[in-house]
Amino acid sequence: MAAEHFLFARPALESISVLNARYPGQSAPPIRLLPTDLAPTALGTLYPAPERVVIGQREEDLASVAVDFTDNPLLMVFGDAKTGK
């Protein structure tokens, strides 16, 4: 598995009031979480057409990722064991 780049830092909590004063009315966007349960009623959206199948969600914006089998009728999935394939 390829190494991922990771940065971390201790938050400068004393800077919060300064930043809030410098940028009034601005805040970070809320963090969207993946659903913990998938209701059976949501399955219809997973198959928008016979040739299109939703296979996941993009990390950046949680939008659906679909495979269109009219463009390519084959799909091969690779990955380590227990990684959510």
Protein Blocks (a to p, Z undefined) as FASTA:
>chain_A
ZZdddddddddfklmmmmmmmmghiacdddddddfbdcfklmmmmmmbfkbccfbdcfkl
opacdddfklpmcdcddddehilZZ
